[in-house]
Amino acid sequence: MTEFYACTENTFKPYLRISSKSATVLLRLLLLHVAGGLSLEQAVVRARENKLVNISAVGLFKRLRSSGPWLVWLTGQAVKALSHDWDDALWKGRPIRVLDATDIEEPGPTGTDWRLHYSLRLPQWSCDFLQLTDVHGSETLKRLPVQKGDIVLCDRGYSHRAGVAQVLEHQADVIVRLNTGCFPLLHESGQLVELVKVVAKLKVGKVGEWPVWFEHAGRRHALRLCVLRKSQVAAQRARRRAEQKARKHGQQVRPETLQLAEFVLVLTSLPASWGTAALVLELYRARWQVELAFKRLKQLLSTGHVPKTTDASSRAWLQAKILTALLIEHMIHAGRFFSPWGYRLSRGAALASLQGSPG
């Protein structure tokens, strides 16, 4: 994985103040602390015993604090490498990307301080976009760089007309859970869709589909509303959650909200020729994979709680954790497709050109 941080000495000059002047040494030091779970003191002792470098705990902390931009660059290179490896993994000839965000807290009673925006590519579970913001960084489809042909899956937190419109303008498609409170739908005639009346006759376990439209910035866009009626047990659980959420915010739950809680309502811009409503809903279920990625990141790599107290050190620590997760992903994919051959053909050709032809 040296390709993730292979670069000239000048690139790392602002960050390298250790005697070896080596980016590799700095990265190993940071990973001892962040990925290895060692304290600053333990990390420098381990480095000293292994004759890696002689540095104090305070010195390592200062280097971590100033390494944020470098770690951001390394993370970007890792994301690019994973995306490049999996560009051919498509669904019906289309790349599928799951976008979501998770909150990360600082120590103490201050609450959430960071938000990780993360795009997971399916079916290979590789990250193809991430961004770290403070807690005010909103969940929006505008944040994701999309390309023509992408299919973006996201939950109701991304159910905003501006974001969906931007994805469609890039000739990509969305599958998004409908947030009925902020995404008004229209009939072809321009009249507002009364969702409760539209879906009321749908039987439990059955799937329905209706053409709908929405307007943004003076333009009208066509979508499909794909609906599944939940079982009685699932509907009751959903109504209870809606009531609890309303009480938490000191609000009165609307009757329409309780009625619509009995349904899974998903919007998509994919045409009917691409697949049925049932197929769209089945694909939406894959969105849960990004939640599992967050659980792995927080539980296995202990990223859910930041042990630093300054903005610079917290950001650098989080970036190093995210880089660790991406390196693990890279190793898993490499191991899954390991062959005694030893290298990919493209890399073998590159090596041959560097070493010269045999004979």
Salt bridges, closest charged atoms under 4 A:
GLU3 OE2 - HIS330 NE2 3.80
GLU3 OE2 - ARG347 NH2 3.56
ASP85 OD1 - ARG344 NH1 2.42
ASP87 OD1 - ARG121 NH1 3.42
ASP100 OD2 - ARG287 NH1 3.05
ASP103 OD1 - ARG115 NE 2.70
ASP128 OD2 - ARG97 NE 2.77
ASP128 OD2 - ARG121 NE 3.26
ASP150 OD2 - ARG97 NH1 2.91
ASP155 OD2 - ARG287 NH1 3.89
ASP173 OD2 - ARG94 NH2 2.54
GLU194 OE1 - LYS197 NZ 3.41
GLU209 OE2 - ARG224 NE 2.78
GLU215 OE2 - ARG220 NH2 3.13
GLU256 OE1 - ARG254 NH1 3.65
GLU262 OE1 - ARG229 NH2 2.72
GLU262 OE2 - ARG239 NH1 3.09
GLU282 OE2 - ARG285 NH1 2.70
GLU291 OE2 - ARG287 NH1 3.34
